[in-house]
Amino acid sequence: MRFATRRGMPEAKADMTPMIDMTFQLIAFFMVIVNFSEGERNERIRLPISELAKPPDAPLKSPITLHLTDAGTVIFGPDEVSIAGVRHLLEREVRFLKSRGDDPRQATVVIRGDRSARTGQVQELIRVCQQVGFERFVLRARQEFASLAELAVGS
């Protein structure tokens, strides 16, 4: 059976411009709402594993993240300095907090220490922070989840 073709009928064409425009708008939207907490991470730091580690209940007020490497240096933003050398950077941070009207004693210093860093280095870093005027500290660790088999055996 042969179908008759109709001549003179325009061919239906889909205009893809609105769909492409919407796709780019969605990409821009998701880029804006993405979680920028990745900036607080440093791939050189391998956090220790702890069963007691848990995420904070509420957002930290004025968090200042210090990365303590296994070599005993501190990474603060783009700078990598010794533990004694971080004092100058922290004093600059205190001046910035005060200029904004914030109390440095209310700011939280987040210490992400490498699992190979010596405990004494962490304590020394906390001491330097206290000398500058910080009082609140959070130590980061990687949370270890029990496997489903361990949970079944344990219950």
Secondary structure, DSSP 4 states (H G I P E B T S, - for coil): --PPPPTTPPPP----HHHHHHHHHHHHHHHHHS-GGGGG--TT--PPEESS----SSPPSSEEEEEE-TTSEEEETTEEEETTTHHHHHHHHHHHHHHTT--GGGSEEEEEE-TTS-HHHHHHHHHHHHHHT--EEEE--EEPPPPHHHHHHH-
